[in-house]
């Protein structure tokens, strides 16, 4: 099944890049390029994100083509140890930001060449990393994948996970120490592709749900759990500042700016002002449109070209959006943490985890907007889509507030002491909501 997914992925990624760009009259039934665009950005990515919330990282362990290819390359590669630089905790945040911003610069959602560079480049890097590092493992997926951090956060909400019984594990080890008989043999080691410490695994954010460890030592089994368990209990000790930056400045900052800029009248206003100022001062090079397509969008046959000014403003807009929305969200979250008593930075990172549902649903809505746009291009209109968006945002807000309440109570606060923090968390969530309000309703 994994190799079937790899074949479909390669077909959707490579063939459109070899075909001419579709014309204005092209539709899904007569253009494979549009089929691939709809498959990748209309179905594949939005629902992969949704699957993380529903099933954990099942996609990573069973279906992801990059995971399959990097593990295959690792089985035939040099088998070097994981270097220190690869273990840096900031890669999930950094890789997500760089990939998101670069994708906007080259219009990855609209053009097959851009998709080949962004997605194909990531796949090639995964195979190179697999070839050089580890033997039959997934070092790329564990440390460097651009969406590893996002998937790990969303998987914390999944209602199922592989639970480890420490008591059963100890009992199995004790039995293994006795003389081996024909009917009782020491269980073989688990081939855990993401290289997890299975015995001490408390959450599912890094588990790829591949099932290889199921039944190991009679101590590991797929079980249901509360969607709050990992965020409330496990994250109390395991939440990190990099996860906080990814939630607040990545998913609720950079991602919002990436979805915003092409629809923003503010961007158009600043662009017009900047262009006028440059012309008035006889500075013309920023208005040139000679950047290659793999640096800035450059498709004159489609009347879609970004100048150097556009590229600079795009970066500035996404950066400003991340700082404004993320900065205020972080401030309100920090104030909510401070209301709990003595300041503890770990508590800030813990409370920030309550915003995972809203962060995840927000990105899902941003990607599904591409789905709606593609359907509209095919003459299919969904009059109920805005009501569905509002319902999803309301549900995500409610989920995040519930998690925030559980976290504050987990700290030992009484209901009365937790209420001020809840008010500040509500303000933070509404501030994030306002970004989606501008995109879907007010512009």
N, C-alpha and C positions, 0 to 999 in steps of 0.2 A: 504493500500500500504506500509506503514511503517513496519508493521509486516511481510509482505512478504519479504521485504529487510532484516529484522533481520533474518528470517529463512534461506535465501540464504547465508547471511554472516556467520551464525553459521555453515552451511553445508560446506562451502568452508574453514572455519578456523579449524573446529574440525576433520572432517573425514580424511583429509590427515595426520593429526598427529597420527591417529590410524592405518594407513596403513604402510607397509614397504616402505623404500625409493625406488623410481623407478630405474631400471637398465639403463645401457647405451643404450639399445635397445628400451626403453620405449618411446612412443610418445603420443601426445595429445588424439588420438583415443583409446588408451588402458591403460591410466593411469589417474585416477582422480586427483592424486597429481599434475600432470603437468597441467591439466585443471584448478585447483585452482590457481596454480602459475601464469599461464597466465592471469586468470581472475583478480587476485589481482594486480599484478605488471605490466602486459602488457596492461590492459584496465582500470581497476577500478581507480587506483591512478593517472595515467597521465591525464585522461580525467575528473576526479573530479577537478583537478587543473585548467584545461582549462575551465571548467564550471563556475568557480568563475569569470573569466574574462568576460565571455559571459552573465551570468545570475545572478551574485551576489551569495550570499550564499543560493541559492535555495536548494542545496544539504543538507546543515545543517538543514534547517527548515522542509524539506519534506521527505528526504530519509535517512539521516545518521542513522545507527543502534545504535551508541553510544548515539546520542541525544534522540532517541526514548526510549532506555532503561534507561537512567539516569532520564528522565522525568517520566517514569512509576514508577521507584523506589521512586522518590520524592513524588509521589502521595500517596504512601503507607508507607512512612518513618516517621521519627521523626519530621521533619519540623523545625529544628533549624535555626537560623539566619546565614547569611554568615559571617564567622569569619574574623577578620582583616588580618590574614596571607594570606588568600585566595585572598584578594583584591590587593596584591602586584603586581605592574605593570610589574615586570620582569618575571613573569611566562611564557608568550608566547615565549619569547626568550630562557629562560632556559630550558623549557620542549622540545622545538624543538631541541635544541643542544643535550641534553641528549638522547633523543629518536633516533636521527639520528646517533649519535656515537655508542650507544649500538647496534642498528640494524646492523651496519657494523661489530662490534665485533663478533656477533653471525650469520652473513650471513643471514639476515632476508629475502632477496630476493630469496634465493636458497632452504631453508629448512623449512618444515612445522612446525617442533617443535619450531624453532626460531620465525616464524610468530605467532604461538599460544602464545608464551610468550610475544612478543612485542605488537601485536594487541589485543590479548585476555587479557593481563595484563592491557592495557589501558581501555578496555571495562569494566573489573571488577572494576577498580578504579572509572570509571564513575558511575557505579551502586552504589558503596559504598558512594561516595560523594552525589549522588542523594538521597540515603536513609537517610542520616543524615541531609542534609542541604536544606532549602527552602521547600515549599509545592507546588508540581506540576510544578516546574521550572527547569531550566537547568543551575545550578551553575557551573557544570563541563565545559559545553560548553563556558560559559561566561568568566571563569577565568583560567581553568587548562588544557584544551584540548591541546595536543602537536602541533596541526596544526591550532589552533584558530588564532594565530597571522598571519600566512601565509595566511590563508583564508581571514582574515580581510584586509590585504594589497591588495590582488588581487581583492577583491570585490570593491575596490575603483575605478577600471577601468571599471566596468560593465556599459553598456549603459542604464540600467533601475534601478529604485529604488522606494521606497515608499516615496513620497514627502508629507511633512506636510505643510498645509496652516495655518499659525498662525492666520490670520484674520478669517478664517472659524471656527477655534477652539474657538476663543473668542466669536464669534457670537453664536455658539452652547451653550457655557456655559451661555451666557446671556439669551438665550431662556430657558435653563434648570432652571434658577432661577425664572421663572414665574410660576404661578399655573399650575400643570400638568393636562392635559385633557386626554380623552380616546385616542385621535389620536396623542398625543404628549407626549412621556415619555422619561425620562432621559436615555441615552444610557448606557448599562452596561459597566463596566471596561473591558479593553482588557486583555486577558490572554497571556501576552507577555512572552514567555518561557525564553528568555535571559535577561529579566528584564531591558528593556531599558526605558529611559525617552522619551516616544514617542513624547510628545508635543514639546520638544526642540531638536529632532533628526534632524541633518542637513545632515549627510552622511549615507552611507549604509554599512560601514565596519563591524559594529556589528549586523546589521539587518539580521535575518535568512530567510527573504523572505517567511515566512510561510503563509502570507495573513490574519492572524487572526485580524489584525488591519485595514484591508481595509474598507474604508467607515466610520471609527469611527469618530463621531462628524461631519461627512460629510467633514472632513478635511484631510483625508489620502487616497491617491490613487496611484496605480502603474503607473509611468510615465517614458517616455524616458528622457534621459539627455545626455549631452556631456560627453564622457569618460575622459575629463580633469577636469570636474567640481569639483569633490571631492579632487583631488590631488592639483589643483591650488587654489581653493577658500577655501574649508573647512580646508585642512591641514595647511593653513597658520597660523591658531591658534591652531589646534588640534594635529599636528604632535608632537611626543614625542621622547626622546632619545632612549627609548626601541625599537621603530619602526625603528629608524636609525640603531641600532645595529643588528636588525633582517634582515634588507635589506642588509647591507654591510658586516657584519661579519657572519650572519647566512646563508642567501640564496646565497650570493656571496663569501662565505668563507668556512664555515663548510660543506655546501652541495657540493661545488666543490671538497673539499678534500675527501668527502665520495665517490663521483663518480670517483675520480682520482686514488686513491691509488692502487687498484687492477690491473690497467692497466699501472701504471707508471714504466718506467725503472729506474727512480731515486729511487723509493722505493726499487727495487731489488738491485741496486748498494749499497745503504746504508745498506741494510740487509746483503748482502754478506760481506761487510767490517766489520760490527759489529760482525757477527758470527765468522769471522776469528780472530778478536781481542780477543773475549771471549775465543776461543780455545787456542790461544797463551798464554793467561794468566791463563789457567786452571780453567776457570769459566764456569761451564756446566749447572747449573740449569736454566738459561734463555732459554736454548735450549730444555728443556723438553716440551713434548706435553701432559701433564697430566691434563690440565685445563678441567673442565666439559664443556659440549657443551653449557650450558646456560651462561657461562662467555666468553669463546672463542670458535670459530668454532672447532669442534672435531668430524669428521666423517671419521675414518680410512678406512671404507669400500668403501668410495668414493675417497680415497687418498686426502682428504681435511682436513688438520689439521693445526691449528695455534699454534705456540709455544708461551711461555711467551715473548720471544723477539719480535715475530711478533706482538703480542698485544700491547706491548709498543711502537714499531715503528709505528703501525697504529695510535695510539693516537697522537704521536708526528707529524706524517705526516699531519693528519687532522688539528691539532692545528697550525702547521707552515703554512699550506696553508691558513687557515683563517687569520692568522696574516699578511702574506705577501700580499695576494690579497686584503684582507679587509683593511689593513693598508694603502696601496698605494691608494686604491679607496677613502678612507676617507680623506686622505691628499689632493688629487686632488679636491674633492668636497669642502673641507674647503677653498682651494685657490680660487675656483670659487666663493664661497660665499664672500670671502674677496674682490674680485674685484668689488663687488656691492657697496662698501663704508664702512661705519662704521660696525665693526663686531657685529653680533647678533647671538647668539647660535640658537635661534628659526629659523632663516633663514637657517642655516645649516641643521636642521632637515626637514625643508620644501623642500629644494632643493634635499635632499637625496631621497625624495618620487618620483622624476622624474625617478629614476632607477628601479621602481617597474616592468615596462614591461619587461626589460631585465632580472631582477632577476627571475620573474615568468616563462618566456619562457626558461631560462636556466635550471631551475629545471625540466620543462616539457621535455626538450630535454634529460636530464640525465635519467629520468625515462623511456622515450620512447626508449632509447638505450636498455633497458631490453626487451621491446617489440620486437625490431629488432632482438636481440639475440635469443629470444625464437622462433621467426618465422624462423630464420636461422636453428635452431635445428630441425625444422619440414620440412626442405628442401625448405622453401619459401624465396627467395632472392629478395630484393628491391634495384635494381641498382640505383634508383633515390634518395635514402634516404639522401645522403650527400648534394645533391643540395637542397633538401627540408629543411635540417638543416640550410644551409647557407641562404636560403630565409627567414626562421623564425627569425634567428639572425639579419639579415638586417632590417626586419620589426620592431623587438623589439628595435633595436638601433634608428631607425627613430622615433618611438613612444616616446622613452625616451628623445630624443633630442627635439622633439616638446613640451613635457611637461616641459623640462628645460627652453625652450624659453618662454613659457607661464608664468612660475613662475618668471623668471627674469623680464619680462615685468610687471607682477603683482606687483612687488616691486616698480614700477615707473621708471625703467631704460629706457633710450632711446635705440634705436636699436644699436647705436655705443657703448654705455656703456655696453650693454649686450654681445657684441661679444667676449671680452676676457674670460668671464665666460663660454660662449658656447664652446670656444676652450678647456678650461680645462675640461669641462664635457665630450666633445668628447674623450679627452685623457683617462678619467676615464672609459668610456664605452669600448674603445678599449682595455684597460688593462684587463677588465673583459672578453672580447671576446677572449683574448689570452689564457685564461684557457680552454675554450671550443675548441680552435684551437689545443692545445696539445692533448686533449682527442680524438677528431674526425678526425684530419687530420695529425698531425705532428709526433705522436708516431707510 
